[in-house]
C-alpha cells in the first residue's frame, strides 16, 4: 500500500496513492510506528465512504467561507459540495505514533486556495472526521474537546448536523 519506503533520521517516508485526490501523497511515518500500522492508515485513506468525503467537503467549504469573511475576500463559487476539492491540494499524509494500533488515522496536510499561508489539515480517526482547519500540526490522538477550540470546522459541521437532527425530532 505504501510504496517507495525509505528510512529517514526520525522515521520513514514513502508515497501512497489517493483515489479521492487521484494523486500520490508523500507519507511521513514517525520513528516508533511499524509499517503494518502505517499501511492500515493508508488503507483507511483509500476506503473513505461518501458520507465522510461529503463531511470533509462541507467542513472545507465552511473553513473557506469563514476565512474569506475574516480577510474580506470573496469565497470560491461552489455549486456542488465536492467542487471544493478543486481548491485544495493535499500533499502529505502523516502517520503519528498510535495510542491504539487497531484504530487507523488519516492525517492529511496541504494547501488551499483561500488560505495560502497556513493551508489545510485534516484528521480522520477510525473513519470519523475530527479536525479540519488551518495547518497547526495537530496531534492525531487528542480528545475531541481539544479540537473544538482551534477553529475546527469538523466540529462546526457536527454542531450543524446535531441542530438539524433536533429540529426534525
N, C-alpha and C positions, 0 to 999 in steps of 0.2 A: 504494500500500500504506500508506504513512504519510500521514496527512491533516492538514489544518489547520496546515501548517508556518508557523512564524514565526521570524524572525531575532531572536536574543537577544544580549546583550552578549558572551557567551563561547561561542556555539554556536547551535543551533536547537532548537526544541521543536515538538511536534506530538502526534498521537494515532495509535494503531494498535489495531485490533480483535483481541482474542484469542479464538479459537474455544474453546480449552480452558477459559478462565475466563468466557466469554460476557459480555465487557465490553470497553470501551475502556480502554486504558492510556495514561498520559502517556508521551511519549518525549522523552528529553533526548539530543541529539546533540552531542558535543564539537565544538569550534571547527574543527579541521582534518579533519573527516570529511565525505566527499562523500555526497550523497543516494543515489547508487547503492548504496554500501556499507550505508548505513542501511536501505534497502529490502531488501537481501539478508538482513540480520539480522531484519527484520520478517517476511520470508517464512519464515525458519527457525523463528520463533516459531509461525507458523501451520501448519507441516508436521511438528511433533514426532510421532514414531511412538509406538505404545502401550508399547513396552518403555521408552523414555525417560520417558514420563509415569509409568509404574509405578516407575521408579527414583527419580524426583523424590518421589513419594508415600512410598515406603519410607524414603528419607532424611529426609523431613519427619516421619514417624512416629517415627523413631529420635531426631531432634532433640527432638521433643515429650516423648518418654518420658525422655530423659536430663535435659532441663531440669527437668521436673516432679520427677524424683527428687532433683535438686540442691536445689530450693527446698521440697521436702516437700509438693507438691500432687499431686492425682490427675490423671493424663493423661486426655484425652478418650477416650471409648469408640469404638473403630474396629472395625467389623465387616468391611468390605471396604477394600482398600488405598486406593482413591480417595476414601473418606469423609473423609480428612484434608483434602482441598481445601476442605471447608466451613468449616474453621477458619483458613484463610489468605486474606488479602485483598491480592493483588498490585496495586499502584497505578501502578508505573512501570517502564519499560524504559530502560536506559542504553545508549548506543552510544558505546563508547570508541574512541579512535583506533586503527585496526588495525595490527598488525605485519605481517599478510598480508591484503590486501584480498579474497582469494578464500576466506577462512575466516570464515564467519558466527559471531557470538557473540550469544547471548541472555543478557542480564544484567538480571535482574529484582530489584526491591526492593519490599518491602511489609510488612504487619503480620501477626501470627499471634496467635491467642487465648492461647497458653501463655506467650508472651514479649512483652508489650506494650511494654516499654521499648526493646528492640533489634530487634524484628521478625525478618524473614527476608530472606536474599539468596540468589539462585540464579545460577550462571554455567554456561552450556552453550556449549561451544566445539566447532564442527564436529560437532554432533549428539551430543556426549558430555557428560554431567553431570560437571563438575569441581569445583564448590563448591556446598554448601548448608549454611547455618548462619545465625547471627545476622548482622544487617547490620553489616558492618565497613568498607564502602566498598572492597571488594577490587578489585584490578586484574585485568581480564579476561584478561591475557596472561602471567600468571605461570607459572613451571614447576610441574608437578604437585606436586613436593615442597613447594613454598611453601604450598600449601593444606592439606597434611596436618597442619600444626601449629596450625591455627586452629579447633579444634572443627568440623572439616569432616565432615559426616555423609554426603556423597557418597563420601568416602574410606572411611568406616566400612562403608558398604554394599558397596563394591567389595571390601574385605577379606573380608566375609562370603561374597560370591559366589565369590571365589577359594578360600576354605576349603571351601565346598560342592562345587566342581568337583574339588578334590583328593581329597575323601573319596569321590567317585564313581569316580575313576580306579583 
